[in-house]
Amino acid sequence: MARRRLLSVKTRATLGGVAIAVGSLYALTVSYDIPQAELLRFLAGSLMLLVGAALGGILLIVVIKLSLALVRRLIQRFIS
């Protein structure tokens, strides 16, 4: 009988990618003596960029869906 996995394959892949990214950033900070404040600014900027891109995508989807619903409603009103 197959055992149920605690985490899905996609979740494990995402966590693995995040772990590799964190390890790479740690190696870069140690090897290049990057100050902690500069690293925190970089991480905050990257996080803001990621959140902005996600919000922009969500906003675009909402605008498209609302405009399609409006067009559908207008077509139904003029047809009937």
MODELLER restraints for C-alpha pairs under 7 A, 6 or more apart:
rsr = mdl.restraints
at = mdl.atoms
